[in-house]
Protein backbone atom coordinates (compact mmCIF):
# COMPACT_ATOMS: atom_id res chain seq x y z
CA UNK A 1 0.00 0.00 0.00
CA UNK A 2 1.03 3.62 -0.44
CA UNK A 3 1.01 5.93 2.56
CA UNK A 4 -0.92 9.19 2.48
CA UNK A 5 0.24 12.49 3.92
CA UNK A 6 -1.27 13.81 7.14
CA UNK A 7 -2.10 17.48 7.47
CA UNK A 8 0.56 19.71 9.05
CA UNK A 9 3.65 21.73 8.22
CA UNK A 10 6.01 18.79 8.69
CA UNK A 11 5.23 16.09 6.08
CA UNK A 12 4.17 12.82 7.75
CA UNK A 13 3.08 9.81 5.67
CA UNK A 14 0.88 7.17 7.30
CA UNK A 15 -0.95 3.93 6.57
CA UNK A 16 -4.45 5.03 5.43
CA UNK A 17 -6.02 1.72 6.46
CA UNK A 18 -4.82 2.21 10.03
CA UNK A 19 -6.37 5.68 10.16
CA UNK A 20 -9.77 4.01 9.75
CA UNK A 21 -9.09 0.92 11.86
CA UNK A 22 -7.27 2.63 14.71
CA UNK A 23 -8.63 6.18 15.18
CA UNK A 24 -6.92 6.32 18.60
CA UNK A 25 -3.48 5.84 17.03
CA UNK A 26 -0.96 8.20 15.42
CA UNK A 27 1.40 6.45 12.97
CA UNK A 28 3.65 7.71 10.23
CA UNK A 29 7.02 8.58 8.76
CA UNK A 30 8.29 12.08 8.05
CA UNK A 31 9.61 13.09 4.64
CA UNK A 32 11.34 15.90 2.84
CA UNK A 33 9.73 19.33 2.92
CA UNK A 34 8.47 20.54 -0.46
CA UNK A 35 9.38 24.09 0.56
CA UNK A 36 13.03 23.18 0.85
CA UNK A 37 13.12 23.64 4.64
CA UNK A 38 15.27 21.06 6.39
CA UNK A 39 13.41 18.12 7.91
CA UNK A 40 16.50 16.31 9.21
CA UNK A 41 15.70 14.51 12.50
CA UNK A 42 19.18 13.04 13.03
CA UNK A 43 20.13 13.77 16.65
CA UNK A 44 23.59 12.19 16.46
CA UNK A 45 24.90 13.79 13.26
CA UNK A 46 26.46 17.10 12.28
CA UNK A 47 23.29 19.19 12.10
CA UNK A 48 23.25 21.68 15.02
CA UNK A 49 21.57 19.92 17.96
CA UNK A 50 19.41 22.93 18.82
CA UNK A 51 17.90 22.99 15.34
CA UNK A 52 17.13 19.27 15.43
CA UNK A 53 15.61 19.42 18.93
CA UNK A 54 13.34 22.28 17.84
CA UNK A 55 12.22 20.12 14.91
CA UNK A 56 11.44 17.20 17.24
CA UNK A 57 9.40 19.44 19.52
CA UNK A 58 7.49 20.89 16.56
CA UNK A 59 6.64 17.39 15.32
CA UNK A 60 5.52 16.34 18.78
CA UNK A 61 3.20 19.36 18.99
CA UNK A 62 1.90 18.85 15.44
CA UNK A 63 0.91 15.27 16.24
CA UNK A 64 -0.63 16.15 19.61
CA UNK A 65 1.79 14.61 22.12
CA UNK A 66 3.45 16.02 25.22
CA UNK A 67 6.01 13.19 25.49
CA UNK A 68 8.34 11.56 22.98
CA UNK A 69 10.93 8.77 23.28
CA UNK A 70 13.93 8.03 21.09
CA UNK A 71 17.29 6.26 21.48
CA UNK A 72 20.69 6.08 19.87
CA UNK A 73 20.30 3.19 17.43
CA UNK A 74 23.00 0.52 17.07
CA UNK A 75 21.49 -1.97 14.58
CA UNK A 76 20.76 -4.64 17.17
CA UNK A 77 17.52 -6.09 18.59
CA UNK A 78 17.11 -4.52 22.04
CA UNK A 79 13.67 -3.07 22.80
CA UNK A 80 13.07 -0.51 25.56
CA UNK A 81 9.77 -0.59 27.50
CA UNK A 82 8.34 2.82 28.42
CA UNK A 83 5.92 3.68 31.21
CA UNK A 84 4.75 7.04 32.48
CA UNK A 85 6.92 10.11 32.75
CA UNK A 86 7.04 13.90 32.61
CA UNK A 87 6.50 15.97 29.45
CA UNK A 88 9.53 16.26 27.22
CA UNK A 89 11.82 14.30 24.92
CA UNK A 90 13.48 11.19 26.36
CA UNK A 91 16.69 10.12 24.62
CA UNK A 92 18.03 6.72 25.71
CA UNK A 93 21.16 4.84 24.68
CA UNK A 94 21.66 1.76 22.52
CA UNK A 95 18.11 0.65 21.72
CA UNK A 96 16.58 -0.06 18.32
CA UNK A 97 13.01 -0.56 19.48
CA UNK A 98 10.42 0.86 21.85
CA UNK A 99 7.23 -0.56 23.36
CA UNK A 100 4.53 0.97 25.55
CA UNK A 101 0.95 0.88 26.76
CA UNK A 102 1.09 4.53 27.85
CA UNK A 103 -1.09 7.23 26.35
CA UNK A 104 0.36 10.52 25.11
CA UNK A 105 3.79 9.03 24.33
CA UNK A 106 5.21 9.35 20.83
CA UNK A 107 7.65 6.48 20.19
CA UNK A 108 10.24 7.41 17.56
CA UNK A 109 13.03 5.90 15.49
CA UNK A 110 15.15 7.50 12.75
CA UNK A 111 15.64 5.89 9.35
CA UNK A 112 17.11 6.53 5.90
CA UNK A 113 16.69 3.15 4.09
CA UNK A 114 16.16 0.81 7.07
CA UNK A 115 12.64 -0.49 7.70
CA UNK A 116 10.41 1.10 10.34
CA UNK A 117 8.24 -1.70 11.75
CA UNK A 118 5.00 -0.59 13.40
CA UNK A 119 3.31 -3.16 15.68
CA UNK A 120 -0.12 -2.65 17.24
CA UNK A 121 -2.38 -4.76 19.46
CA UNK A 122 -5.80 -3.18 19.02
CA UNK A 123 -7.31 -5.17 21.90
CA UNK A 124 -4.90 -3.96 24.58
CA UNK A 125 -3.86 -0.78 22.74
CA UNK A 126 -0.21 -1.62 23.22
CA UNK A 127 2.35 -0.72 20.58
CA UNK A 128 5.94 -1.25 19.49
CA UNK A 129 8.10 0.63 17.00
CA UNK A 130 11.22 -1.10 15.68
CA UNK A 131 14.23 0.00 13.60
CA UNK A 132 15.16 -2.87 11.29
CA UNK A 133 18.07 -2.70 8.85
CA UNK A 134 19.56 -5.95 7.62
CA UNK A 135 21.32 -6.52 10.96
CA UNK A 136 18.17 -5.92 12.99
CA UNK A 137 16.20 -8.13 10.63
CA UNK A 138 18.80 -10.90 10.89
CA UNK A 139 18.69 -10.51 14.70
CA UNK A 140 14.87 -10.88 14.57
CA UNK A 141 14.03 -7.57 16.23
CA UNK A 142 10.37 -8.20 15.31
CA UNK A 143 10.42 -11.40 17.36
CA UNK A 144 11.82 -9.45 20.30
CA UNK A 145 9.22 -6.70 19.95
CA UNK A 146 6.41 -9.26 19.91
CA UNK A 147 7.94 -11.08 22.89
CA UNK A 148 8.02 -7.82 24.86
CA UNK A 149 4.39 -7.00 24.02
CA UNK A 150 3.30 -10.47 25.14
CA UNK A 151 5.37 -10.48 28.33
CA UNK A 152 4.82 -6.90 29.50
CA UNK A 153 1.31 -6.16 28.25
CA UNK A 154 -0.38 -9.56 27.73
CA UNK A 155 -0.73 -8.91 24.01
CA UNK A 156 -1.82 -11.84 21.87
CA UNK A 157 -0.18 -12.65 18.55
CA UNK A 158 -3.51 -13.17 16.81
CA UNK A 159 -4.50 -9.58 17.68
CA UNK A 160 -1.33 -7.97 16.34
CA UNK A 161 -1.11 -5.83 13.22
CA UNK A 162 2.26 -5.15 11.59
CA UNK A 163 3.15 -2.52 9.00
CA UNK A 164 6.55 -2.03 7.34
CA UNK A 165 6.89 1.62 6.39
CA UNK A 166 8.87 3.48 3.73
CA UNK A 167 12.32 1.90 3.23
CA UNK A 168 14.68 0.98 0.42
CA UNK A 169 12.99 -1.50 -1.92
CA UNK A 170 13.98 -4.95 -3.13
CA UNK A 171 15.22 -3.58 -6.45
CA UNK A 172 17.48 -0.91 -4.97
CA UNK A 173 19.01 -2.69 -1.98
CA UNK A 174 21.90 -4.73 -3.33
CA UNK A 175 23.86 -6.56 -0.62
CA UNK A 176 26.65 -9.11 -0.44
CA UNK A 177 26.02 -12.88 -0.50
CA UNK A 178 26.96 -12.99 3.20
CA UNK A 179 24.03 -10.73 4.07
CA UNK A 180 21.63 -13.07 2.28
CA UNK A 181 23.01 -15.85 4.44
CA UNK A 182 22.58 -13.85 7.64
CA UNK A 183 18.95 -13.26 6.66
CA UNK A 184 18.34 -16.98 6.20
CA UNK A 185 17.96 -16.65 2.42
CA UNK A 186 19.53 -18.65 -0.39
CA UNK A 187 23.07 -17.40 -0.81
CA UNK A 188 23.73 -16.00 -4.31
CA UNK A 189 27.11 -16.13 -6.05
CA UNK A 190 27.40 -12.34 -6.32
CA UNK A 191 25.95 -9.21 -4.72
CA UNK A 192 22.19 -9.32 -5.25
CA UNK A 193 19.26 -7.11 -4.16
CA UNK A 194 17.17 -8.18 -1.17
CA UNK A 195 13.69 -7.07 -0.09
CA UNK A 196 13.92 -6.55 3.67
CA UNK A 197 10.20 -5.83 3.99
CA UNK A 198 9.39 -9.20 2.40
CA UNK A 199 11.76 -10.94 4.83
CA UNK A 200 10.11 -9.15 7.76
CA UNK A 201 6.63 -10.07 6.49
CA UNK A 202 7.70 -13.73 6.40
CA UNK A 203 9.03 -13.41 9.95
CA UNK A 204 5.69 -11.95 11.04
CA UNK A 205 3.80 -14.86 9.49
CA UNK A 206 6.16 -17.33 11.19
CA UNK A 207 5.28 -15.73 14.53
CA UNK A 208 1.61 -16.46 13.90
CA UNK A 209 0.49 -12.93 13.04
CA UNK A 210 -2.50 -13.19 10.67
CA UNK A 211 -1.53 -12.53 7.04
CA UNK A 212 -4.43 -10.08 6.68
CA UNK A 213 -2.87 -7.99 9.47
CA UNK A 214 0.51 -7.64 7.74
CA UNK A 215 1.15 -4.79 5.30
CA UNK A 216 4.09 -3.06 3.66
CA UNK A 217 4.60 0.33 2.08
CA UNK A 218 5.09 0.60 -1.67
CA UNK A 219 7.27 3.68 -1.13
CA UNK A 220 11.03 3.33 -1.55
CA UNK A 221 13.39 5.82 0.05
CA UNK A 222 15.75 5.44 -2.96
CA UNK A 223 13.20 5.39 -5.80
CA UNK A 224 11.13 8.10 -4.11
CA UNK A 225 14.17 10.16 -3.12
CA UNK A 226 12.25 13.37 -3.79
CA UNK A 227 10.01 12.45 -0.83
CA UNK A 228 12.47 10.76 1.57
CA UNK A 229 16.13 10.75 2.57
CA UNK A 230 18.14 7.72 1.45
CA UNK A 231 21.54 6.67 2.74
CA UNK A 232 22.18 4.77 -0.50
CA UNK A 233 21.43 7.98 -2.43
CA UNK A 234 24.07 9.81 -0.39
CA UNK A 235 21.76 11.73 1.95
CA UNK A 236 23.24 12.39 5.41
CA UNK A 237 19.83 13.38 6.82
CA UNK A 238 17.34 11.10 8.54
CA UNK A 239 13.54 10.99 8.67
CA UNK A 240 11.72 9.84 11.77
CA UNK A 241 9.02 7.18 12.13
CA UNK A 242 6.53 7.71 14.95
CA UNK A 243 3.85 5.66 16.71
CA UNK A 244 1.69 6.63 19.67
CA UNK A 245 -1.73 6.32 21.31
CA UNK A 246 -3.43 9.68 21.70
CA UNK A 247 -4.42 10.92 25.15
CA UNK A 248 -8.12 11.39 24.27
CA UNK A 249 -8.59 7.70 23.42
For each residue, the residues with C-beta under 8 A, 3 or more apart:
1: 15 16 17 215 216 217 218
2: 217 218 219
3: 13 14 15 16 28 29 165 166 217 219
4: 13 14 16
5: 11 12 13 31
6: 12 13 14 28
7:
8: 11 12 62 63
9: 58 62
10: 30 33 39 55 58 59 62
11: 5 8 30 31 32 33 34 39 227
12: 5 6 8 28 29 30 31 59 62 63 242
13: 3 4 5 6 28 29 30 31 165 166 219 227
14: 3 4 6 18 19 26 27 28 29
15: 1 3 18 19 27 28 118 163 165 215 217
16: 1 3 4 19 20
17: 1 20 21 215
18: 14 15 21 22 25 27 118 120 161 163
19: 14 15 16 22 23
20: 16 17 23
21: 17 18 122 161
22: 18 19 25 27 120 122
23: 19 20
24: 125 245 246 248 249
25: 18 22 120 127 243 244 245 246
26: 14 63 64 65 106 242 243 244 245 246
27: 14 15 18 22 118 120 163 242 243
28: 3 6 12 13 14 15 165 241 242
29: 3 12 13 14 111 116 165 166 228 239 240 241 242
30: 10 11 12 13 39 41 59 239 240 241 242
31: 5 11 12 13 39 166 227 228 239
32: 11 39 226 227 228 229
33: 10 11 36 37 38 39
34: 11
35:
36: 33
37: 33
38: 33 47 51 55 237
39: 10 11 30 31 32 33 55 237 239
40: 45 47 52 55 229 236 237 238
41: 30 52 55 56 59 110 237 238 239 240
42: 45 47 52 110 236 237 238
43: 49 52 53 56 70 72 91 110
44: 72
45: 40 42 236 237 238
46: 236
47: 38 40 42 51 52 237
48: 51 52
49: 43 52 53
50: 53 54
51: 38 47 48 54 55
52: 40 41 42 43 47 48 49 55 56
53: 43 49 50 56 57 89
54: 50 51 57 58
55: 10 38 39 40 41 51 52 58 59
56: 41 43 52 53 59 60 68 70 89 108 240
57: 53 54 60 61 89
58: 9 10 54 55 61 62
59: 10 12 30 41 55 56 62 63 68 106 240 242
60: 56 57 63 65 66 67 68 89 106
61: 57 58 64 65
62: 8 9 10 12 58 59
63: 8 12 26 59 60 106 242 244
64: 26 61 246 247
65: 26 60 61 68 104 105 106 244 246 247
66: 60 87 104 247
67: 60 85 86 87 88 89 90 102 104 105 106
68: 56 59 60 65 88 89 90 105 106 107 108 242
69: 80 82 89 90 92 98 100 105 106 107 108
70: 43 56 89 90 91 92 108 109 110 240
71: 80 91 92 93 94 95 96 98
72: 43 44 91 92 93 94 95
73: 95 96 109 110 131
74: 94 95 96
75: 96 131 133 135 136
76: 94 96 135 136 139 141
77: 96 97 136 139 140 141 143 144
78: 94 95 96 97 144
79: 95 96 97 98 99 128 130 141 144 145 148
80: 69 71 92 95 97 98 99
81: 98 99 100 148 152
82: 69 85 90 98 99 100 102 105 107
83: 100 102
84: 102
85: 67 82 88 90 105
86: 67
87: 66 67
88: 67 68 85
89: 53 56 57 60 67 68 69 70
90: 67 68 69 70 82 85
91: 43 70 71 72
92: 69 70 71 72 80 95
93: 71 72
94: 71 72 74 76 78
95: 71 72 73 74 78 79 80 92 98
96: 71 73 74 75 76 77 78 79 109 130 131 132 136 141
97: 77 78 79 80 109 128 129 130 131 141 144 145 148
98: 69 71 79 80 81 82 95 107 108 109 128 129 130
99: 79 80 81 82 107 126 127 128 129 145 148 149 152 153
100: 69 81 82 83 105 107 126 127 245
101: 124 125 126 127 152 153
102: 67 82 83 84 105 245
103: 245 246 247 249
104: 65 66 67 244 245 246 247
105: 65 67 68 69 82 85 100 102 244 245
106: 26 59 60 63 65 67 68 69 242 243 244
107: 68 69 82 98 99 100 127 128 129 242 243 244
108: 56 68 69 70 98 129 240 241 242
109: 70 73 96 97 98 116 129 130 131 240 241
110: 41 42 43 70 73 131 238 239 240 241
111: 29 114 115 116 131 165 166 167 221 238 239 240 241
112: 221 228 229 230 231 235 237 238 239
113: 133 167 168 173 221 222 230 231 232
114: 111 131 132 133 136 167 168 196
115: 111 131 132 133 137 164 165 167 196 197 200
116: 29 109 111 129 130 131 132 164 165 166 167 241
117: 128 129 130 131 132 141 142 145 162 163 164 165 200
118: 15 18 27 127 128 129 162 163 164 165 241 243
119: 127 128 129 130 142 145 146 149 160 161 162
120: 18 22 25 27 126 127 160 161 162 243
121: 124 125 126 127 149 153 155 156 159 160 161
122: 21 22 125 159 161
123: 155 156 159
124: 101 121 153 154 155 159
125: 24 101 121 122 245 249
126: 99 100 101 120 121 149 152 153 155
127: 25 99 100 101 107 118 119 120 121 243 244 245
128: 79 97 98 99 107 117 118 119 145 146 148 149 243
129: 97 98 99 107 108 109 116 117 118 119 241 242 243
130: 79 96 97 98 109 116 117 119 136 141 142 145
131: 73 75 96 97 109 110 111 114 115 116 117 136 141 241
132: 96 114 115 116 117 136 137 141 142 196 200
133: 75 113 114 115 136 137 196
134: 137 138 175 179 182 183 194 196
135: 75 76 138 139 182
136: 75 76 77 96 114 130 131 132 133 139 141
137: 115 132 133 134 140 141 142 183 196 199 200 203
138: 134 135 179 182 183 184
139: 76 77 135 136 144
140: 77 137 143 144 203
141: 76 77 79 96 97 117 130 131 132 136 137 144 145
142: 117 119 130 132 137 145 146 162 200 203 204 207
143: 77 140 146 147 203 207
144: 77 78 79 97 139 140 141 147 148
145: 79 97 99 117 119 128 130 141 142 148 149
146: 119 128 142 143 149 150 155 157 160 207 209
147: 143 144 150 151
148: 79 81 97 99 128 144 145 151 152
149: 99 119 121 126 128 145 146 152 153 155 160
150: 146 147 153 154 155 156 157
151: 147 148
152: 81 99 101 126 148 149
153: 99 101 121 124 126 149 150
154: 124 150
155: 121 123 124 126 146 149 150 159 160
156: 121 123 150 159 160
157: 146 150 160 207 208 209
158: 208 209 210
159: 121 122 123 124 155 156
160: 119 120 121 146 149 155 156 157 209 213
161: 18 21 119 120 121 122 209 213 214 215
162: 117 118 119 120 142 200 201 204 209 213 214 215
163: 15 18 27 117 118 214 215 216 217
164: 115 116 117 118 167 196 197 200 201 215 216 217
165: 3 13 15 28 29 111 115 116 117 118 217 219 241
166: 3 13 29 31 111 116 217 219 220 221 224 227 228 239
167: 111 113 114 115 116 164 196 197 217 220 221
168: 113 114 172 173 196 220 221 222 230 232
169: 172 173 195 197 220 222 223
170: 173 193 194 195 196 197 198
171: 193 220 223
172: 168 169 193 220 222 223 232
173: 113 168 169 170 193 194 195 196 222 232
174: 191 192 193 194
175: 134 179 180 191 192 193 194
176: 179 180 191
177: 180 181 187 188 189 190 191 192
178: 181 182 187
179: 134 138 175 176 182 183 194
180: 175 176 177 183 185 186 187 188 192 194
181: 177 178 184 185 187
182: 134 135 138 178 179
183: 134 137 138 179 180 194 196 199
184: 138 181 199
185: 180 181 194 199
186: 180
187: 177 178 180 181
188: 177 180 191 192
189: 177
190: 177
191: 174 175 176 177 188
192: 174 175 177 180 188
193: 170 171 172 173 174 175
194: 134 170 173 174 175 179 180 183 185 199
195: 169 170 173 198 199
196: 114 115 132 133 134 137 164 167 168 170 173 183 199 200
197: 115 164 167 169 170 200 201 216 217
198: 170 195 201 202 216
199: 137 183 184 185 194 195 196 202 203
200: 115 117 132 137 142 162 164 196 197 203 204 216
201: 162 164 197 198 204 205 214 216
202: 198 199 205 206
203: 137 140 142 143 199 200 206 207
204: 142 162 200 201 207 209 214
205: 201 202 208 209 211 214
206: 202 203
207: 142 143 146 157 203 204
208: 157 158 205
209: 146 157 158 160 161 162 204 205 213 214
210: 158 213 214
211: 205 214
212:
213: 160 161 162 209 210
214: 161 162 163 201 204 205 209 210 211
215: 1 15 17 161 162 163 164
216: 1 163 164 197 198 200 201
217: 1 2 3 15 163 164 165 166 167 197
218: 1 2
219: 2 3 13 165 166 223 224 227 228
220: 166 167 168 169 171 172 223 224
221: 111 112 113 166 167 168 224 225 228 229 230 232 233
222: 113 168 169 172 173 225 230 232 233
223: 169 171 172 219 220
224: 166 219 220 221 227 228
225: 221 222 228 229 230 233 235
226: 32
227: 11 13 31 32 166 219 224
228: 29 31 32 112 166 219 221 224 225 239
229: 32 40 112 221 225 233 235 237 238 239
230: 112 113 168 221 222 225 233 234 235
231: 112 113 234 235
232: 113 168 172 173 221 222
233: 221 222 225 229 230
234: 230 231
235: 112 225 229 230 231
236: 40 42 45 46
237: 38 39 40 41 42 45 47 112 229
238: 40 41 42 45 110 111 112 229
239: 29 30 31 39 41 110 111 112 166 228 229
240: 29 30 41 56 59 70 108 109 110 111
241: 28 29 30 108 109 110 111 116 118 129 131 165
242: 12 26 27 28 29 30 59 63 68 106 107 108 129
243: 25 26 27 106 107 118 120 127 128 129
244: 25 26 63 65 104 105 106 107 127
245: 24 25 26 100 102 103 104 105 125 127 249
246: 24 25 26 64 65 103 104 249
247: 64 65 66 103 104
248: 24
249: 24 103 125 245 246
